[in-house]
Amino acid sequence: MSVTAFRPSSALIKIIALLTIMAVTMRFFYSHNETVIPFITAALVVSLVVTLIDLFQSKNPPSFIVTRSMPTQLSFNRWHTVNYDIENASTAIIHLYIKEHVNQHFKLDWPSKKISILPGKHALLKFRIKSLKRGPAQIGPIELCLSSSWHLWQFFWINDDIIQVKTYPDFERLKQYQSLKGMSNVPTNGLKQMKKRGSGIEFHQLREFRQGDSIRQIDWQATSKRQKLIAKEYQEERNQHITVMLDASNRMNIETKVGTHFDAALNALLMLSHTVLKQGDWFSMQSFNQKERWLPAIKGVQNVSKIMNHFYDLEADESASDFMTAVNSLLSKRSKRSLVLLVTTLNDQNFEALVPALKRLQQHHLVALINIENVALNEVLNEDINDVSDANRYCAAIELKNNAIGNLKRIEKEGIICIDCKPEYLLPYVINTYLNVKHSGLL
């Protein structure tokens, strides 16, 4: 622990101000008295000596131990608690303030109060921290403001306790949906209640015919042998391949109440990966912008952490999307037929480049386009119109909105699945898209 600075306390400043006032007053009103000057000089000397003694006594490292405990894996835009255990190992009462050094991507909910700790005792301090950016970062060092023995000085000490942390997409939501096994069997906002089909893709077993079964399920050969109706039971095919193409270009940097479009997309897609792996299917993912990031197909829910660690620090940059290059890159790596979810935010500028890329992708895969609505347009449409400028903005927003709807309809006519949703509802939409395709046997 090392001292970085020191300053006079408010008590010392008040004492100096009082002595100055007294010296000026006595000099002005009692200048004829020969004892005034010696008295003033003596008072100043005594004050100076006391101040210097207090200063030099407090320059030694303080006798206390600070222990910080906090998670090293943080969730994006979620509060986490940090605990401090401060032990006073000295023989005197200590009075201090504590401060955590973090960069601008963290938000602190800090109790700005003075702590007093008796000799040999502990003090427990809690505060909350929220990370506003994904990726690796560090917390610390800890700065402590400690009062001197006679409270005339404040010393600032640095405890070089630095913790390396990683901020992931909001994996607390992953824990929230642990009960989902790929099927939405509990009421959850935005998730459809879906039933398994009477017949699926893979044969599972023979059983007695039950009311509600389809006649097509009857195994007539087994029925004739057993002299009672026997039905075939199917289960949904496992080992299907789900591939995500995530747009990481500048169009995904639109800010919303749940972060940027890119943040919302990454959160939803990582939750989707958990659902896919729980279903026994394969999951792969490719981001595309200036630098491509690719995760080959993996299987098994135990591997969801691999996906998290591969993409947790990914950010959208300022580049423009090149859909055809991204599609060609994917086709060179993923030739076996799979469900490809392309997640982006549509705009008029490069819509014409998107359509041929989707058609090329459609030749090899089942394609679903997930469009995240531009929240800026919705905000303009919900504003009051007070003047001509507001009216012009409203009309421009209506035109852009209609163009987006028209573009999606054009894509749907090509036989491509199209989903249009707000950022905060992206999670249930992508899960439902995957489940609908899986249950319908389109792959």
Steps between C-alpha positions, in 0.01 A plus 500: 500500500640837399400861567411704192406836650409680817313818579393704801171391649204733541583521872853626427371752248256632761777525760727689259215734409421561866865570587529738205190691609628517857843619388356773277254611769758516776750673272245760401339572838788423737802618304606728791523195730854359495383149595281457192770416250670237722160347577409477132840358416478239775151394390612461141811305599303264723242446225775435248677251727176312576412493132843368398499236775159379386624503140813292560327257737245416232741440211563142605290235322170445682453182699185361346414231246250545219351189339278534196264226380307521175413283199757494222234424238254784464177525305460788259285786634417321826584605856747288699590530867859559616590437865789655695623360828720758674694384807656755735824341620622816678452613859301812410169579338530560127272723294500456124320529169541234232484535123527250215688591182312390186487621142212684335329178395396426858229663706533505877233521767736615774420578866695825554523483878783510751587172670629483856655174621602421857837331570496129417155521341364443149272712283297365209425732211285418199446677172364416156668506162353477151698432183388694193730327253574137426853368496800477735569778747654558841362622831737692724721612653328598823554853628455580868476845653627471860487769767817567701525431873388850595270545199709784358595322175350265249725245332412314181629145486489261204449130559623327183227237513392467136248242384470392138135460403311398189165648406279253317163547338229477760544135598271553799222463246646162415445390860149642485414265213670187633161324510463532123617184327452639153121484549309785658308291751451782749334839448772741396452845352526486123544124473225308326345196662584227247400134492706216364379358176335159490764394253847635476807413302658204678320179605506453877281203602175308459219545751127454530286736298365784714217742446627802314759308298496536124382202293824535305686396814342152502740217425266259324743209501548519878125556541415179311748298708379629838132529410483855634589842365871570524639846420847615404647767723752740357740741657640816357821449316813586688839586354353777288729792420418857597729774371485866599631785286528811716544840338769690692505810281413863575128444444492300823627788716155656548449572869193364684388458859656150502832616353575514129333281239817295503486448877138386479584265211799344675303443820215333310727285284699369794175405668396333175825301500413368846157386374647340189761308696240385752301359209795289388561700183820651360565874529745717306530875471670756278522874549582712198642851465859614444620200699312171487468284807401136448406224742478153339208274585492375857258274683409435862363745755825476698664694216287812535791664685713460186252713309494758779878528513530515121264794453467680835734786404378542142392852403346651189738732314448787256535295183224442244348155453615286210236228492624316192853468639359375831277245325784370283718470807234301682436269204869418481485377862143369537377301201266255675139620502406689815272771628684830453381796706631827359456775760527861387322836483367578155537833327441620144865564420612140460175309471571429134828335600326287764249327270750324267705394802192344660409323174848351476484387860154352437642264238675304774316577824164583654528875559329722758555875500464657846456876467538718810268798467667840494386644833592852387215487247252388765609782729435757227160347425401520867600866542244781499479713185521866593637669188592446136841357589337233719256419220781459249689269735184298556437461129861399437477239777174365355663467160800313641271276703288414198812431294625257763166317506498484122855367490413222743200401287724480195735269687210283620391448141836334438405229750719638778371506857476864614473619858462867592521589870607757755840452673348416838291218348777347294559207736153340476485563126826322418414209729155466346647512150734212584228299676246549220749378242600205716144390583380536143780282365607755237862396536 
